[in-house]
Amino acid sequence: MYDLVIRNGRVVDGTGMPSFQADVALSGNRIVRIGRVSEKGRTEIDAAGKVVAPGFIDPHTHFDAQLLWDGYAKPALSHGVTTIVPGNCSLSLAPLKTEHRMKLVGMFNQIEEMPYKAFKEGVVWDWETFAEYITRIRKGLAINVAPLVGHSVIRLWVMGDAAMERTATAEEITAMQGVLRECLDAGAIGLSTSYVDMDEKLQPVPSRYADASEIEAFASVLGEYGRILQIVPEFYDADLTIARLDQLAELSLKYAIPTTFSPLFVNADNVDAVDRVMRRVDEQFARGARVWPQVQTRPIDISFCFAVPSLLFIRLPGWYKIMRFGTPEQIVSAFKDPATREKLVAESAVYAALWPNLRLRLVQTEANQIYVGMTVGEIAAARGTTPIDVMIDLSIEENLDAHFLAADMGHNSDERVGTLLKHPRVHIGASDGGAHILSFSTYGDTGYLFAHFVRDLNAMSIESAVKKITSDTASIWGIPERGLLQTGYIADIVVFDPQTINRGEEVFVQDVPGEGSRYVRDALGVDTVIVGGGVAWTAHAGYNAETRGAILPGEKQDTPPLVAA
């Protein structure tokens, strides 16, 4: 008797080959048969009319902290994501000495918009080394984790405060190489770095003080292990982005490592720039380098309120300084002060076309409920004022707890985005799951891929879309025995309805430690998610408390799974 049999499904196996009707049988945590299965399973799933595919892999997330209180990385797992890659953008929660904890929390707050209270209420700091962090997140882990180690924290570990001031000495670089080896031995899948991010003081993060010799020293260690290097380039400048991808290409060729950069957006004002970047990507691949640009599936939407800083205002220094460093009382006072308000209104002219199209999505007072769902331009017309004044006035009236949505800001041309997603050297990722929790909900990027680009636009086949987010990702990142429905492989599987899979509407929930809130999206059309042979989530029963995930790529895979009855 098999442990689990999935019957009558349309198997999309991750290879990109045409789908076919078959049963899939599991024993333990392995796929043992694909075809017609006559034997019974202890657990059986009827997949008639549904697709049976490998579990999806999300290569750019920031679930580092959430995994400490939520081993499922909710709601990502319910969307069919069975493996996540945290530790991006030079930031990981280990290795980390006690004296640098609040420094790292500050960087997560500034860069990834994670609230301080979530760390204060949800994190028990009982680790320092990367190995100790891995031991810590293994408790209650229900999703597979392929963690990167962050360049900025390795610098802090070796250099202390000097990591935020200068380049490293030869001795310090050697010490950092040793720390990287320890992290890779403990389970890190690679290293992440950043050339753009700023800390909570709006100063460059430690990784930005590194010179080329330091990056090359890390690449040489990654070459010893065959592991990946991830960077955030100066994505706002095509010339700088091309220079970074050329740098990655040389490292890839010299040390035989895969590299990836994230993000790559295509907007109405940068079409030529993205074309230039992609031409250089093609040229470097033709040389034998591996430099994978990451492209997200969804348009850019950003929500904000003035109770917390928002990166939407990062290019408006007057606004952002008040949001970043002011108390709520000081922000309200600044909005009420005529001279300050005049300066803010003048500075806001840079985004003059944005403000009227903002949509009010949430207020606390009864008086302003009538405006919820309206654009700021419509509210301004009703009140006889300007859109920017409406935004300020509503924020004062709501004690900064008026929430606005800047929808469809970019990356929204179906033709251009679809062309990028189909490109053979584009890596689908950049979800940022676990971060920016009050700015946007990334959950459901995969559902949006199938609903919009496969089903609605017929821009991709279902086989090619599955391949992009399963076997392609596993191959790029060196994740063994996953990404394909193949006998002998680990049984990470998602069963979904190709006619209904999608992402739900954004909803505002309060499920973050410290009485925090975030925006999430429910999974639509996903029936069953299996991790390591165990049923981790079903549409009718939710999350299974007995499922166990793994740390990839180095964790032993043959431990007995817990299969739901």
Buried (B, 14 or more C-beta within 10 A) or exposed (E): EBBBBBBBBBBBBBBBEEBEEBBBBBBBBBBBBBEEBEEEBBBBBEBEEBBBBBBBBBBBBBBBBBBBBBBBBBBBBBBBBBBBBBBBBBBBBBBBBEEBBBBBBBBBBBBBBBBBEBBEBBBEEEBBBBBBBBBBBBEBBBBBBBBBBBBBBBBBBBBEEBBBEEBBEEEBBEBBBEBBBBBBEBBBBBBBBBBBBBBBEEEBBBBBBBEEEBBBBBBBBBBEBBBBBBBBBBBEBBEBBBBBBBBBBBBBBEBEBBBBBBBBBBBEEBEEBBEBBBEBBEBBBEEEBBBBBBBBBBBBBBBBBBBBBBBBBBEBEBBBBBBBEBEEEEBBBBBEEEEBBEBBEEBBEEBEEBBBBBBBBBBEEEEBEEBBEBBBBBBBBEEEEBBBBBBBBBBBBBBBBBBBBBBEBBBBBEEBBBBBBBBEEBBBBBBBBBBBBBBBBBBBBBBBBBBBBBBEEEBBBBBBBBBBBBBBBBEBBBBEBBBBBBEEBBBBBBBBBBEBBBBBEBEBBEBBBEEBBBBBBBBBBBBBBBBBBBBBBBBEEEBBEBBBBBBBBBBEBEEEBBBBE
